[in-house]
C-alpha cells in the first residue's frame, strides 16, 4: 500500500511540475502548425524552423507520456484512461490527427477552471469550441488550398465553414473536396454534435437546479412562517394559562 501511494505521489508531482511545459509545447505546436498555413509564401528558413518546432513538441509529448507510464502503478489502466495522449504519440504522421496534441490545452483549461463542475464544463466547452474551430479551419485550408476544384482557398472562408459545420448548420456554400478535408469535416461534425449535447445538458442542469432552488427557498419560507405561527399560538396559550380562572371565565 505504501509503495502504491508513493508511486501515485511521484506521478502527480511529475504532472504538476510539467503542466506548464506541456501547455507551452502545445502553444508552440499551434504556432508552428498555423504560421506556414496562414502564410504559404513564408520565406526560408522559417518553414524548416516550424517543422523543427513541431518535431520537438512531439518529442516532449512522447517523453512525458513515457515517464507517466513508467510511474503509473497500473499501466494498463493508465493506457486505457489516456488514449488521447497515446494517439498524440503514435499518430504523428497523419496531418489532421496531429492536432490531437492540442488536447493538452483543453486539459490545462479544465484544471484551472475551478472546483465547480458547471464552471469546468463551461470553460471546457468554450475553450474547446474556439480551439476546435480555429484548428479545423487551418486543417481544411491546408488540405483544400491547392486542389483545382476547391472552394475553400482562404482562412476567412475556412473559418466560416468551420463555424457553420461545428454548429451543425451546414449551409453548403463551402465544403471540402479532398479526402483529407473530408476527414477533418467528419471529425468536426461529430465533435460539434458532442459539444451541443454538452451545452444542452449543462443548461438543463442549471435550469433544474434553479427550479429546485426556488422550491427549496419557498419551502423554507413556509416552514419559518409555520414555526413563527406555532410559537405565537404557544405564547398566547401560556398567557391564558397564567391568568386566574375567574378572569378567564369573566
Secondary structure, DSSP 8 states (H G I E B T S, - for coil): -HHHHHHHHHHHHHHHHHHHHHHHHHHHHHHHHHHHHH-TT--TTHHHHHHHHHHHHHHHHHHHHHHHHHH-SSHHHHHHHTHHHHHHHHT-SSTGGGGGGGHHHHHHHHHTS-S-HHHHHHHHHHHHHHHHHHHHHHHHHHHHTT-TT-S--SHHHHHHHHHHHHTT---SSS---SHHHHHHHHHHHHHHHHHHHHHHHHHHHHHHHHHHHHHHHHHHHHHHHHHHHHHHHHHHHHHHHHS-HHHHH-
